Amino acid sequence: MKVASALATATLAIGALLSQGWTDGPHAATAPWAPHCDDGQRSTAANWAATGQFVTARVVTWVDGTGFNRVELRYNSAARCAWARYNGGQPAEVYLDRSTDGGAHWVGPKGSSGPARSAYTGAYNDYRPNVARACADYRGRPHCTDWY
């Protein structure tokens, strides 16, 4: 009898959780979600960078006769938005590419900025199915991060 009562209580508790929807993990509720950035907003990217509200999701670096060069794909996970940043020895144009099929095809450049020795793009929606990569056109040659 105690086992049946415990089982009934557990079943009710699980049913209550399911009716409310999961909040994370692979069984999360699929409520509509919208990114917290409008495509191309440089002020949003600048604010998140200034307040440390990002992770550096992907990086590509190279060294030449002018010094160390770095392209970063930065990402704000709460807003699900990404932007590109470049720092280097010579001016480069930084931009973002975005794909809906894992990088097989893409649209870009988006948010082109520069050429400058330090430049960044605005923030762009990176919510699925979107993936993004950061690129810098450096001396006529693109240097891009992996897709994220």
Secondary structure, 3 states (H helix, E strand, C coil): CHHHHHHHHHHHHHHHHHHHCECCCCCECCCCCCCCCCCCEHHHHHHHHHCCCCEEEEEEEEEECCEEEEEEEEEECCCCEEEEEEEEEEEEEEEEEEECCCCCCCEEEEEEEEEEEEEECCEEECCCCCEEEEEEEECCEEEECCCC
